[in-house]
């Protein structure tokens, strides 16, 4: 990676935005996978027996997951429209 060339081309800010968007995408995908697994009875029962604190922490997120996912989508669409 040639940082001098990146700095000279004035594209550093867009590179940073790309990295931020990739990080948000990874977080969103992890949340989608975990929420899908959380909704199954096998994973929920396993967490209930082995880690009840996780259920207590994640229950409000699961209840409002659609809103949380829509927030991610709004950020992704906003970045797409700005580009």
RAJOSUL-V348891 format. One record per pair of residues at least 24 apart in sequence whose C-alpha atoms are under 10 Angstrom apart, sorted by the first residue. I is the first residue (numbers start at 1). J is the second residue. Records with the same first field share a line. If there is no record, write none. Layout:
I: J, J
This chain:
14: 83
17: 79
18: 79
21: 75, 76, 79
24: 72, 75, 76
25: 72, 73, 76
27: 72
28: 68, 69, 72, 73
29: 69
31: 61, 62, 65, 68, 69
32: 65, 69
34: 62
35: 61, 62, 65
36: 62
38: 62
